[in-house]
Amino acid sequence: MTVRRDFQEPARSRPDLVIGREELFSDAREQLARGGSVLLHGPAGIGKSTVLRALAAENAAAPRTVLRCSATESESHLPFLALADLFGLVLDRVAPRLPAAQRTALESALTGRESTLQRDGLALRLAVLSALRALAADGPVLVVADDLQWLDSASAELLGFAARRLGDTPVQMLCAVRTEDEEYDRHLRACPPDTLAVRLGPFSRAQVSALLDHRGYTGLSRSTARDIHRTSGGNPLFALELGRALAESPTRPRPGEPLPVPTSLRALVLSRLEMLSAEARRTLLVASAGARPTLALLHAAGRENAEAETAQAAALGLLATDPEEPALRFAHPLISAALYAEAPAHERRAVHTALSRAASDPIERARHLALATTGTDPEVAARLAEAAALARDRGAPSVAASLGLLAARHTPAGSSPGPDERRLQAAEDAITAGEADLARDIAREVLTRATVPAERVRAWMVVIEAAGQALGEVDAVFPQVLADAGDDPRLLALVHYQLAWRELVVDGDFDKARREAAHAAELAARGGDRRTELMSLAFQASTETLMGHPDAPVTIKRALREPQDPYVACHHNGAGMARFRWLLMSDQLSQARMSITALLREARRRGMVESEVHFLRFLADTELRSGHCGRALDLARESLRLARDSGIGEGASAMLASLAEASGGDVDRALALAREAADHAEVDGDQMYLSRALAALGYAQLVSGDAAAAVRSLRRVRELEQGMGISDPARGRWQGDLAEALVRIGEPGEAHELINFTRVHALRLDRAGVLAVLDRAEALVRAARGEHDAAEAQLASARDRLGKLGYGLEEARAAFALARLRSRRPGPPAYDEAARLFRRCRALPWLRQVEAAAAAGPPEPEAAPAATPAALDGLAAMERQVAALVMEGATNREIAARLFISVKTVEATLTRVYRKLGIRSRVDIVRLAAGRNTK
C-alpha cells in the first residue's frame, strides 16, 4: 500500500481548487492547451496528485479520449499492469485496426503473458504506438499517469518508445512522479520530447494557512499555523494531517513543545527509526528537543557516542549532512516531531533536564527547565520571566511571548507579579510579534477572572490592538473599558488614545481624532505615563500633518522632546514616523528616505513585525516618489508578502503594491491589488485607507487607459477626503491624476476648478511638488482649449521643477505630456527624452505608452469645429460637442459611444449646458439650432 492511499483527502476538498499552485497550474494548463505534455514532480504529499486531477478534469471535459493509469508500489512488479489500465477499455476499438502480429502481441500483454516483451518485443512496441495513433485518428488523446515512479518497467519502456515517435500525432501525456533528492530526468523518457517538467515545491506559511482554512480547520491560531508550516516543511499533505490532529485534539501543546504528530504521519518515519540502535535513538531524541543541536551540545547533555550515533542516523537518511554546517539538521522537520511525539513523557522530561544544564544560551536553558518541570515553581517562573525579557531585548518578541506563557504557567497564585500579569506581558509581546490572534486569546482568558482595573484595562487594550484596522468590530469594548478605567488618568489615557484611532479609522473624522489624541496626551502626562503621552502626541502630529493643520510642526517637536521611549521611537505610530510623514509631504525626499530606513532597521532589530510591514511600505512609497520604480516594486512586494504571512496591514500593503505595480510592473495586477485593498478597507470599515485604496485604483485605471473609470474612482476619493476634513493635497497626491483623467474625457472645466481649489491649499502649506504637478495638469487643460504655446511653456517649467525636487516619475510624465503636445507640430515627434526618463525610473508601463505613441507617429490634424449657434460659442469644447450631437438628434447613449465617454458624463455635461444657456431641456437646444438656421 502506498503513502498516497494511506492519506485520503478530506471529503470537503474541492478537486477544482488548487490552493497555492495558481502560477504553475496556469503554466501547465497553457502547455496542455498548446498540445504539449506535462510532467509534475516533487516529494511525497506535495500535491502532485491534486494538481494532476484538476488538470485532467479540465482536459477531460473537451472531446477527447482519456487513458488513465495510477500505479502503486505493491503492484510495481507486475509487468504490463499499467498497459492494461491504459488500453483495457479501448482494446475493442483499436484491435481491428492493428496488423495481425501487433494485435496478437498487444492482446497477449494485456492478458498476462509475461514473456511477451522478450519474445515479441518489436511487435508489442509497434502495437502500442499504432494503438495510440489509431485512437488519435478519431480525436485528441490524453494519457494521464499518476505515480509514474511505481510504473512497472515493461509498461514504462513501451510508453517511452511510443512517446518518442508520436511526432505531430495529437497524443498528450499528463504525468506525476515522486522525486526526493534524485533527478526527475529519467522519468522524462516515458514522455514525449516536448514535455514541460513542473516542480512542485513546499508551500509558504500563508499558503499553508489558506489550505487549512479551506479544509475547515479555522479554529487554529496564526501562531499554530506557523508551527504547522515549520513542522510540515511546507508539505500540504503533512500540514493537513497536523491540522486535523490539532483540530480534533481536546488539548493543545504547551508553549515551547513540538506539535503532536498523528499516527498516520508517524508511520512515515518510524519505520526508519526502528532501524536505529536504542542508544542512537536516545541521541536523536535529545537532538529533536534542542533548538539548534550540535555534537558539542549532545556531548554536554551526556551523549558520549554522539558522533557514531548521528552517523548511523545520517546513513539511514534521518539526518541531512553538511560538512560546513555545525548544527545537526533532520532530513525533514517531521522526523524530529514524530520522534519527540513518540517518546514517553518521562523520557522527554529527562531530555529537557539534561539540556537545561547543557545549553549555553540562557533563553534555551530556561525553556528546557520549564519543560522539565511539572507544576508551579516560583524560581523557574522567575528564570523564565528573565529569559522573556532577554528575548524581548534581542528583538525576538515571539520567543518572549512563548517564554512569558511558560512563566505564567509556573507562577503560583498570589505571587507578585502574578500569573495574569505575566500572561498580559506575553500578550503584548505577541502583539509586537504580529501574532494578534494569540494575543487576543490570552487577553480574553485574563478578562474572564481579572478584577483589578489596571489588569482589565491592559487586557482590553490588547483586544483592541489585536483588531488592527477593523476597530468597528470592537466598538462594544469601549464602554466596558471606560467603566473599568474609572477616573484613573493613566488608565483613561490608554482608552482615549484608542478612541482617537477609532474616530479616525471608523468615522473618518480627523478633527475629532486629533482632539481625542490631545486629550489622551494630557491624561498620560497627568498620570506619569510617558510612553502613552508620546504615542498620543505622535498620533496628534500625524493627524495634523494629514489635515494640513498649522499646529503640526509644533506638535511634532513636542513628540520628539526628551525623555524619549525606545519602543515609541521606532514604532510605526511613534514620533519618528510622524517626522517621516512630515518630511515626505514637505518634498524632503532624501531626508525622508534616511529617516524611514533607520526606523526599518531598528524595527527589524527589535522583531517588531507590524512596524516592519509598515516601514517597508513607507520606504517603497518614498522610492516610488523618487522615481525608483524597480526598487519600490521590490519593497512593496516584500511588504505585501510579510503582511499576508502575518495577517497585518494587508490592505495598506496591497494599496502601495498597486501603486508600485502600475508604475513599474504589471498594470492588471495593479488593478487587482487596488480592488483588494479597497475590499479590505470596506470590510474593516476603514475610511482612511479606503480613500488611499481608491486613489491607487484611480491611478492604475489612468495608466491602463481607462480615464472614465479613473474619474469615477478619484471623484469618490475627493468626496471621502472632504468628509474627513483632509485638506493637505500632499497626503495622497491624487489631484493631478484626477485633473488629467478629466481632461481625457473632455471635462477641462471641472479639471480647472479642481486645480484652482487644490492650489490654494498647496500654496498655504508650501507643497512645491504638488504645485508642480498641478501646473502639469493645468497645461493639459490649456492644451485642450487650444492654448498650445502657453501649455508647452508650463509643461517645460513643471518638468524642470519636478526634476529638481527629485520626483523622477512625475518629471518623466511631464516630459511625456510635453512630447505629445509637440508632436502636433510638423515633422517627426520626439519622444527620446520621455523614454530616457521613464527608462531611468524603470517605469515599464509608462515606457510602453511612450513606445506606442512614438510608433503611431504624429496625430491626425484636428478637424475644424462644426458651426454652432452663437449662443453655444461660450461653452467648453466638450460641452459644444455634446450640444452639437443633441442638435443632430443623438440620444445620450449614442453621444457617449461617439465621444468615448460614459452616459453619466453626457448627463452631467448637459446639466452644465442647461445652466450656462439658461434653458431646461435638450428640446431647447434644438430650438436654438432651429432659430439660428432660420436667420
N, C-alpha and C positions, 0 to 999 in steps of 0.2 A: 504494500500500500504506500502511495507516495504522500509527501507532505501536502501537496495540493489538495488531496482528498481528505487529509486529516482535518483541514480547516475549511469548513463550509462558510460562505459569506452569509451574513445575517439576512433574514428574509426581507428586511426593509431596504436592502441595497437596490439601486436602480442601475441596470446594466447600460443604460444610455448616458449615464453621467460619469465622466472620467475626471474626478477631482485631482487637481494638481498636475495634470498631464495635458493641459489645453494646447500648449505650443507644439509639443511633439506629436500629439494626436492630430493636430492640423497638418503637420508635415507629412505624417503617414497617410492621411486622407488625400492630400494633394498628390502624393506619389501614386496611390491606387487610382485616382481619377485620371492620371496621365497614362494609365495602362501598365505601370510598373509593379514591382513586388516589394514586400516589406518583411524584414526580419527584426522582431522585437527581442532584445536580450537584456539580461540583468540577473541579480541573485534571486534566490527563492523568496516568495512573498512580496516582491517589489511591485506587483501589479500588472505583470505582463498579460496574464490571462484576462484580466478585466478590460484592458485596452484592446486585446485581440477580439474579445467577444463583441465589444462596442463597434469596432471597425467591421467585423464580419456581419453584424446585424445591419449596418448601414448598406453594405455592398450586397447582401443577400436580398435586399428589397428590390434591387434592379433585376431586370430579366436576364438571368444567367444560370449556369449550372454551378452548384457549390458542392465540392467534395471535401469531406471532413475526416480528420483522424485526431485522436488525442491519446498519446502513448502514456504508459505508466512504467515505473521501474520494475515492478514484479512481472511484467509481460514482455520486457525488452529482449528476452532471449528467444522468443517465439518468432521464427522467420516468416516474413510476408504478412504479419498481422496488420500492420499499418496499410499495406497494399489492399488487403481485404476490406478494411474500413473505408478506404477511398473509393474502390471500384465495385464493391459488392453489390450496391444498389443500382448500378448503371451497367452492369455486365450485359444484361439482355439487350441494351441499346447499342452497345459498341461491338459485341462479339460478332454479329453477322457482317460487320464492315471490316473485319480484320482478315488478313491472309490466314490460311488454314494452320500453318506452323505457329504463327503468332497467337492465334486464338487458342490452340491447344496448350501452348506454354503458359498463357495467362490463366486459363481455366485450371491448369494443374497447380499453379502457385496459389490460387485462391482456394483450392480445395485441400491444401495442406501437404502437398508432396515436397518435402524439404529439399530434395536434391535437384529441384528444377533449375535453380540458378546455375549450379555447376554443370548440369548436363545440357541444358538448352539456354545457356546464358544469353547469347546474342538474340535469339528469337524472343526471349522474355523482355529484354531491354527494349527491343524494337516494338514489342506489343504494347508496353506502357506508353511509349512515345506516340504510337499510332492511335491508341485509345484516347489520349488527350487531344490529338488533332481531330479525331472523329467527333468528339464532344464539342470542340471549338468550332467545327463547321456548322453546328446548329446555333451557336451564340457564344458569348464570352464564358470562360470557365475560371472559377476561383477555387484554389486549393488552400484549405485552412488547416494548419497543422500546429497543435499546441504541444508543449513539452518535447521539442524536437530532440533533446538530448537522450530521451528514452526510446527514440525510434529504433526498431530493430535494424540491424546493419544491412540486411538484404533489401528492405524497403528503402532505406536511406540511399543505398547505392543506385537503385533503379530510378528514384526520383531525381537524383543528381544527374544521371545520364540523360534523362528526358529534358530536364530544365536547361541543360547546356545546349540543347539542339532545337528548342522550340522556335527560336528566331522571332518572327513577327506574328506567330500564331497567338491569338488572343487568350492566352492562359496566364494567369497571375497566381502568385503564391503569397499567402499571409501566414507567417510562421512566428512562433515564440520559442525561445530556448533559454534554459537556465545557464548562466555563466557566473562563476565566482571570480577567482583570480585568473582563470585560464582565458585564452583568447576565444573570440566567437568566430574567427575567420573560417575555421574548419567546417562550421555548420553552414557557411555560405555555399559549400559545394553541393548542397541539396537544393539550392535556389537558383533562379535564372541570373544571368550576368548583371542585369540592371537593378538588382535588389538593393533597396535602401536599408542599411542597418541602423536601427534606432535603439540607443541605450537608455534604459530606464534607471535613473539614479534615485537616491534617497529623497524623501520629502523634506521640505523646510518645516520649521516649527509651526508657521502659520498654516501650511497645508495639512499638517497632522491635526491641528485644531479644527480646520474646516471639515476634515474627514470624520473626526469624532462627532462633531455637531450633526453632520449629515446622517450618521448612523444612529443618532438618537441618544448619544452619551453626553447630554447637555448639562448634566449636573457637575461636571468636572471643572475645577477652577483653572485659571490660566497657568498658575504655577504647577498644578498637577499635569496639565497638558505639556508643559515644558519638560517635566520629569519623564513623561511617556515618550516624548520625542528623543530625549537623551538615551533612555534605556532601549528603545526600539531601534536606535540608529537611523531613524527616518524611514524604516521599513513599514509600509502601510499595513501589511498583514499583522506584523508583530504589534504595531500600535493599536490596532483594533482589538486584538486579543487582550492586551494590557488594559485598554479602556473598558472592555466588557467586564473583566475581572474586578476592576475598581468599582464600576457602577453597581455590580451585584454584591460587593462586599459590604457587610454591615459596619465595618470599622475601616478607617483609613490609616496608612502607615504613620508612625510617629515622625516628627520633624527630624531630618537627618538620616532616616532609614531609607534603604532602597525600596522600590516598588515591589509589591507582591507579584510573583510571576505565576500565572496559571499553569496547571498541569500540562495543558496542551502545548505550551511553549517550552516547558522544562524538558519535554520529551525530545525536543530538537537537539539539545546539547548534553543531556545527562548520559546518553549512551556513550559519548566520548569521554565524559568524566569518569565513567565506570572503569575505563581502561587505565586510569591513574592509580598509583600506589596510594595507600591510606595517608602516608606522610606528605606526599606531593599534593594530595587533595587538601590537607590542612594548610599547607603553604599557600595554595591558591585561595583558600578562604580568607586568610589574612590579607592577601593582595586585593581581594574583592571588597574588603571593608575599608581599605586605605584610600585616601583621596588621590594620591599620586604615588603609588607603591614603587619602591626601588629595592634592589638587592640589599642595600645598606639598611633600609627600614625593616626588611624581613629578618635580617640578622639581629637587629636590635630588639625585634619582637620575639626572639627565641627560635627562629627557624634556621638551624645551623647548616643544613644542607640545601639552602635555597637555590644555589647555582644548578645543582644536578636536578632538583625537583622542577624548577622552572624550565630547564632544558627539555625535560620529559614532556611537560605541557606544551611547549613550543613544537616538539616533534609531532604531537597529536593535533596540531592546528588550533590549540586553545589560546595560545598567546601569539601575538604578532611580534616578530623580531626586527629590531632596527639597531644596528651597531652604534649609530650616532645618537640614539635616544636612551638616556639612562633609566627613564621610568619604564616600568613594565606596562604593557598595553594588551588587554584582552582582544582577541580577534574580532569579537563583536560584543557590544555592551550587554547583550542579552545573556552571554555566558557568565559574566560576573554576577548579574542579577539573579540568574537561576541558581548559581552555586550558593549565594547568600541565602536565597529563599528556602533552599533545600536543607540548610543546616539547622539543627535543633537550637532552641533559644539559649540554652546554657552554653553551647559552643560559641554562639555569636557574642555573648557577654564576655566570655573568656578572651576572645579575639580583641574585643574593644578594650578590655582591661590592659592587655599587652600593648596595644597601640597607644593607649593614653600615656604610657611611660616611654614608648619608643619614639613617638613622633617628635620632631624638632620644633614645629610651629605651635605656638600657644593656642591658637584657634583650633587647630586639629586635635591637640591634646584634650582641650575642653570638650569638644564634640564627642570624642571617644569615651571620655569619662562619663558623660551624660548617658550614652547608650549602654554603658556597662553598669549603670546604677538603676536600681528599681526604687520607687517611692520617692518621698521628698527628702531633701538634704540641703540645708542652708549653705554649706560650704561649696557643694557642687553648683548650686544655683548662683552663688556669688562669682565663682570662676567663669561660669557661662556668661553672666552679665558683663564681666570684664572682657571676655573674648568677643562678645557682640559689639562693645564699644570700640575695640581694636579693629574689627571688621568694618565698622562704620567709618573710622578714620582712614582706613585703607581704600575706601571707595567701593566697598562691597556690601551695599545695603541689603541685598537679597540674602547673603550669608548672615548678616546681622539679624535679620528678621527670623531666620531659622533658629539661630542660637538664642534669640530672645524668647522664642516659644519654648525651647528646651529649658531655659532658665525659669520661666513661669511654671512649667510642669513640675520642677523640682523645688519650687519655693513653698515653704509651709504657710498655711493660712495664718493671718495675724502678724506676719513678718513685715518689716519696713525696709525697703519697698516691698509691697505685697505682690501676689501673683498677677492681679489685674493691671497693676501699674506697669509691670514688665510686659504684659500682653499688649498694652496700648503702645509702648515703645516699639514693640515688634511690628504692630500695625503701621505706625508712622514710618518705620524703615521699609515696610512693604510698599507703601505709597511712593517713597523715594525711588525704589527699585522698579516701579511701574507695575507692581502686582496688586492692582486695585481690588480685584475680587477677593484675594486673600485678606487684604486689609479690612475690607467691608465685613467679611465673615467674623474676623476677630472682634471688631468693634461691636457688631450686633450681639455677639456672645457676652461681651462685657456688660452691655446695656441691660441684659436680662437680670443682672444681680447687683449692679453698682448703685450705691445710694449717695456717695459723696459727690456734690455738684461739680467739682473740678474734674473728676474722672468721667462723669457723664458728659459734660461739655466736650471734653477731649475726645471721647468716643464719637459723639455726634459730628465733630469736625472731621474725623476720619471718614464717616459715612458720606458727608457732603463732598469731601475731596475725592472720594472714590467714584462719585457720579460724573466727574470730568465736566464736559461741556453740557451734559444732559441735566442741568440743575433744575429744570422744571419737574423732573421726576422725584425730587426730594423736597418739593415745596412744603409738604406736610411736616417736615422736620423742624422748620424754623420756629413755629410757635412753641414746640416742645423744648428746643434748646434755649430759647429766650427765657422760658419758665425755669429751667434748670440753672441758668446763669444768675438769676435774681438781680441784685444790684451791685454785684462784684464788677468793678470796671475792667479788671484783667480778663474776666470771662466774657463780658459783654463786648470787649474789643474784638475777640475772636469771632463772635457771632456777626457783628456789624461788618467786619471785613468780608465775610462770606455773603452777607446781604448785598454788599456793593457789587460783588460778582453776579449775584442773581439779577440785580437791576440791569446790569449791562447785557448779560447773555440772554436772559429770558424776555425781559421787557424792552431791551434795546434803548434804554433811557440813560444816555451818557451823563447828563447833568445830575440826575438823582444818584447814579452810581458814584460820581465824583463826591457828592455831599456825604454819602454813606462812608466812603473811604476816609474822608477828612474827619468824620466823627469817630471812626474806628481808631485813627491815629491819636486823637485827643484822649480817648479812653485808655489806650495802651500806654500812653505817656503817664497818665494819672496812676495806672496800675503797675508801672515799672516794668512793663513787658517791651523791651527794646526790639525784639525780633518782630513782633506783630506791628509795632509802630513803624518800623522801616518798611515792612511789606505793604502796609496801608498807604504810606507816603509814596512808595513806588507805584502802587496802583493809581493813586490820585494823579501822579505826574504823567503816567502813560495816558490816562483818560483825558487829561487836559491837553496833552500833545495832540491826540487824535481829534479832539474837538476844535483845535485852534484857539484854545483859551489863553489869554495873555499871561496868566499866572504860571504856566507850565515851566518856564526856566527856573523860576524861584522855587517851585516845589521840587524839581529835580535836585537843586542844590541842597535843599533840606534833607532829601532822601539819601544824599551822598555824604552828609556830615558824620563825623566820628562821634561816638564809637560805632563801628560797623559790626555786623554779624557775618561770619564767613559763609553760613548757609544762605543768607539773603543775598550776599554779594554775587553768588553765581547761580541764583535761582532764576528760572525763566520768567518769573513775575517780580523780580527784585529790582533794586535801584540801577544795577548795571544794565539791565535790559531796558529800563526807562531811558537811560542815557543813550544807549544804542539807537533806540527808536527816534529820539530827537535828532541825533546825528544823521540818520538815514533820511529823515524827512526834510532836513535842512541842507541837503545836497552835499554833505561832507562824506563822500563815499569811502575815501581811503581810511579816515578815522573810524568810520562805522565798521569797515572790514576788520581792522585791528581789534576793535572792541569786541565784536562778536566771536572772532577767532579765539581770543583769550578766554571768553566765557565758555565756549565749547570745550576748550582744553581742560578747564577746571571742572566742568560738569562730568566729563569722561573720567577724570581722575577720581572723583567722588562717587562714581557709579550712579549718577542722577539721570535715570533713563528718560524721564519725561522732559527734563531740561535739555538733554541731548537731542531728542527728537525736534524740539522747537528751535534750538540753536542751529542745527543743521539746516532747517528750513529758512531761517533768517539769513544765514550765510549764503544759501542758494539765492535768496532774493537780492542780496547785495551784489552778488556776482552777475545776476541777470541784469540788474540796472546798469552795471558797469560794462555790459556788452560781452561778458564772458559766458556765452550761452552753453558751450560744451561743459565747462566746469559747473555751471549752475545746474545743468541737467543731471550730472553725476551726483551732485549733492542732494538734489531734490529726490532722485530715485532712492538714494541711501536713506534719507529721512522717511520716505514712504514705506520702504521695507521695514525699517525699525518700528515705525508707527503700527504697521499691520502685525508685526510679530508681538508687540507689547500691548496692542489694543489702545494705544494712547495717541490722541491728536491725529486720527486718521483723516478726518475731514479737512483739517488745516493743511496737512501734508499733501493730500490729493489736490487741493487748490493750487499750492505752489508748484507741484509737479505738472499740473495742467499748463500753467504759465510757461514753465521751462520747456515742456514738450512743444507747445505752439510756437515758441521762439527758436528752439534748436533741435527739435526731434520730430515726432510724428503728430500731425495735426488731428488725425482721427482719435488717437489715444488722448490727446489734449481735451477734445470734446467729451470723451467718455469720463475722464478723470474729473473735469469740471462738474459734470452732472452728478457724479458720485459724491463730490464734495457738497454740492447743493442738497442732495438727498440726506447726507449725514446731518447737515445743519437744520433741515426741515424736521427730521425725526427728533433731533435733540432740542428743537425749539430755540436754536441759537441764532438770534437775529444778527449779531455782529458778524459771524462767519458766513451767514447766508449772503450778505451783500458782497463779501470778498469772493465767494464761490461764483456768484452770478457775474461779477466783474471779470473773473477768469474765463467764464463761459463766453461772455461777450467778446473778449479779446480773441479767443480761439475761433469763434464764428467769423470775426472780421478777417483773420488770417486765412480762413478756409474759403473766403469769398462770399459768404452769406451775410451781406450787410444788413438786410432786413431783420434777420434773426438777432444780429448783434445789437441793433437798435432796441428791439423788444427787451433783451436781457439787461442792457445798460440803462434803459429808462427805469426799469424796476430798481436797479441799484440806486439811481438818483432819488427815487421815492423813499426807499428804505433809509438812506443816509440823512435825508431831510427830516424824516420822522425821528431818527435817533439823535438829531442835533449835531451831526458831524459837519463841520464847515471847512476843515483843512483839506484842500484838494490833494495834498501830498500823501494822504493816507492810502488811497488805492490807485490814484493816478489813472482813473478810467475816463476822465472827461475828454481828453484828446481823442480817445478811441471812439467815444460816442459821437463827437463832432464829425470825425472822419466818416463814420458809418452813415450819419445823417446826410452828409454831402453826397455820398454814393447813391443814396436812394432818392436824391432830389429834394432834400429839405434843408437847403443852406440857411434859410431864415431861422429855423429852430436851432441849427448849429451855432449861428452867430449869437443868438440870445444866450445859449449855454456858455459860450466862450466869454462873453462880456460879464455874465454873472460870476463865473469861476475866477476870472481875472481880478475882480475886486478883492476876493479873499486871498488869492495868491500874492497880490501886491501888499496887502495888510500884513501877511505873515512872512514876506520876503522869500517866497518859494521860487527861486530862479529857474530851476529845472521845469517846474510846472508852467511858468510863464513862457519858456522857450517852446514847449510842446504846444501850448495854446496858440502861439504865433504860427507854428507849422500848420495847425488846424485852420487858423484864420486865413492863411494863404490858400488853402484848398477852397474855402468859401469864396474868396476873391476870384480864384480861377474859374469857379463855377459861374460867376457873374460876368465873366469876360474880362476881368481886370488882370490880364496876364503879366504885364510888366511889374505891377505892384506885388503880385503874388510871387513872382520869381525872386524879387529882391528880399521879400520877407522870408521865403524858404531858405535862401542862402544865409541870411542872418541867423535864423533858427538853427540851421545845421552847424554853423561855426560855434555858436554859444553852447549847444549841447555837447559838441566835441570838447570844448574847454572845461566843461563841468564834469566830464568823464562818463556821460551817458552814451556809451558806444552804440547800442542798438537804436536808440532814438535818433542819434546822429545819422545812422545809416538809413533810417526810414525817411528822414528829411531829405537826404541826398537822392533817394529813390523818387520821392514826390517831385523834386526839382528836375530830375531826368525825364520824368513823364511829362512835365509841363513843357520842357524844352523840346521834347520830341515833336511838338506841333509845328516847330519851325521847319523850313525847308532843309533838306539834307538828312543824312543818316542819323538816327538818335544815338546819343552817347550814354550808355549805362555803366561804363567802366568803373567810375568812382563808387556808385552804389554797390556794384558787385564786389569790389575790393573791400568795402567796409563791412558788408554782410559776411563775406568770407572770413575776414579777420575776427568777426564775432562768432563764427561758426553757426550763424543763423540760417540753417538749411532751408526751412520753409520759405523764408523771405528771399533767399538766394534763388530758389526755384521760380519765384514770381518775377524776379529781375530777368532771369534767363528766358522766361516765356515772353516777357514784354520785348526784350531785345530781338527774339526770333520773329515776333509778329510784325516788326517794322513800324514805320510811322503810322499814326491813326488816320482814318479817313477824314477829309475836311468836314467840318461841321456844316450841316445843311442850314440854309437861311431860314429863320423862323417864319412860320406861316403868318399871313396878315390876320390881325385880330382887331376887333373894335377898339377905338381909342380908350374906352373905359377900362380895358384889360391891360393896357400898356404899363400900368403901375404895379402889376403883380410880379412875384418872383418867377424865375424860369419854370420851376416845376408846376407852380400854380397856373401859369399861362398854358402849359402843355395839357394839363388836366382839363382846364376850361375849354380849350380848343377841341378836345376829343368829345366833351359833352355837347358842344355845338354840332358835331358830326352825328350825334345820336348814340354814341357808345355808352354801354352800361358800365357800372363801377367795376365789375369783374373783367370786362373787355379792356377797360383802361388799365387795370392792374397788370393784365397779361402783356399789353403792348409796351408799357413803360417798365416792366420787370420790377414792380413794387407790389406790396400787399394791398388787399381790398381795404383794410383798416387805414392804410396810409392814404388811399384815394379819398376815403370818407373824411379823414382829418384835414386833408388839403382842401376839399370842397368847403368845409366849415370855415376855414380861413378866407376862402374866396368870397363866400357869402358876407362875411363880416366886413371885409375890405370894400366890397362893392355896394354894401347896404341893401342886399337882396335876401330872399328867403329860401329859394329853391333852384334846382337846375333848370326849371322852366324859365326862370327869369334870365338865366344865362343865354338860353336860346332866343329869348325876346330881344336881348341886347344885340345879338348877332343879326337878327332879322331887321332891327331898326337901322343898323349900320348898312345893311345891304340895300335898303330902300332909298338911301340918300343919294 
